[in-house]
Structures are given as C-alpha cells and as structure tokens.
Amino acid sequence: MKKLEIVIRPEKLEELKEILEGSNANGLMITHIMGYGNQKGYKQIYRGNETTVNLLPKIKVESVVTPEVAEVVIEKVLKALNTGNYGDGKIFVYDVADVVRVRTGERGVEAL
C-alpha cells in the first residue's frame, strides 16, 4: 500500500477530489497548511509599506491506496493540476506497512 501526501493550491482542491474519487481511492484527509518552497513567497505593498509574504496557504490531501491506484492518481494529478508556475505543489509517496480498521479489526487492503 502507498500513502500519497499531495500538497496543492487551495483552488485546486475540488479537481483533486474528483481525481481521487474517479480513481477508486477509498478515503482522504484534508489539512489546511501554510508553507513555501522554491518561490520563497512574494512581496506586496500594503498601505505604502513593502512586506514579504513567505508563508502561502496550501492544502494537504492524504490518501492510502494500492500501488496500482497510486500510479494512476499521480499521472492524473500531474496532467490536471499543473499550471507550470511556482507553487503547483508536490506529491510525497510513502510505503505503508499495514492498516487496521478499528471497527472490524480488518487488516491490509481489506481495511481500506
């Protein structure tokens, strides 16, 4: 099993949810986060003062899926959410050793 941690622009959340639902991902967790990457934020002028905004709002979506579904999701995300600009996001892929459903005690893929 693979855990996908997908960090995206907030306005792309609905598109990502559609990709995950269409790829048979059984569930997801969404977290509002702040951060920056290569861009290091941006400068703006507010009431005549120049300020640097280096923590940008992002959305982190996590889902645990089978390896086959993970590859499908990654390909779809790369095609659909790429704007070609800084801040498009990242996908982190982790191996998951086991999953246990608390309600039934099921383990592994059956617990997803």
Order of alpha helices (4+ residues) and beta strands (2+ residues): beta-alpha-beta-beta-beta-beta-alpha-beta
